[in-house]
Amino acid sequence: MVTTQNPAGPPPSGSRRRPRRSRPLTQVQKPDERTAPGAADPEPGRRTESPDVPSDPSRQLTPDQAFDALYAFCAPALVRQTYLLTGRRELAREAVERAFQLAWQRWPDVARDRDPAGWVRAVAYDWALSPWHRFRPRHRSPEPPPADPADRELLHALLTLPPAYRRTLVLYDGVGLDLPETAAETEASTPAAASRLTHAREAVAVRLPELADPAALHRRLLELASAERLGSARPTHVRTGSERRNVFWTRAAIAFTVTIVGATTLTLRTAPTRYEPPIAPAQAVRGVPAVSGMGPLSREERELREKLRRAETNGPERVFPEAR
């Protein structure tokens, strides 16, 4: 779900923008910060507690407890944000689940990250906006639109934006990130992010003039995300799914390696050690004249025979040098 923060227009490039008073939704709160409107509760308007923190400061959370706390705090809101990016409920839940599965696979690095919730959000957005989903049969047919006509118009206006513009708009006017943070998460420069945000707001204002005010746009994004009943899987299911996926790919890699080793061994055992030229198959020789007996000699041949008989057997006479 999107956060409840006061949106503001992007500052001109080159000017310094003051940080917002409210914090991003996906940032894990401290133990004394117990409320975040619409953070992890599917019911809008209810208060959501921060992740469970042990009362004893000396006690540290186990990896399972830390992951479950992060998932319980961020997953419901992240599903709603992803729904604004894709317009598909199933794809939004799948993107968030895959992002947390990847986070659990790399949990030592994610746990030490400066913003674990931002790490998961970036992965979920990348998965949701992947262009390969269009080739999946289950995502070729459109899903039912929202029941409210105003929500349908706003969602259609969002989906007509380019993915980079849509992501910038959701991060800045929905999640409530500052412009430098939005630029960093979208892998763009700050002026480029400001330009994308401006063009995205203008495109939405053309279709919905009443949302030209950033505050009104922020409020409508919150209402659109809160209107959909988008549940998320349990943390234990996500962790076990990630572990099963790791086991599957590990076994697949081992099987592939064994297959390559076996094929190589079989080739070395059966391959010849020297080159043997191929023997051409026997074929009948055609066009050769038939063998026949010697016929009578001609007059020239008889004269040549007589001349050869009269010649000396040892060849011509030897030449001796004459003495002077």
Secondary structure, 3 states (H helix, E strand, C coil): CCCCCCCCCCCCCCCCCCCCCCCCCCCCCCCCCCCCCCCCCCCCCCCCCCCCCCCCCCCCCCHHHHHHHHHHHHHHHHHHHHHHHHCCHHHHHHHHHHHHHHHHHCHHHHHCCCCHHHHHHHHHHHHHCCHHHHHCHHHCCCCCCCCCHHHHHHHHHHHCCCHHHHHHHHHHHHHCCCHHHHHHHCCCCHHHHHHHHHHHHHHHHHHCHHHCCHHHHHHHHHHHHHHCCCCCCCHHHHHHHHHHHHHHHHHHHHHHHHHHHHHHHHHHHHCCCCCCCCCCCCCCCCCCCCCCCCCCCCHHHHHHHHHHHHCCCCCCCCCCCCCC
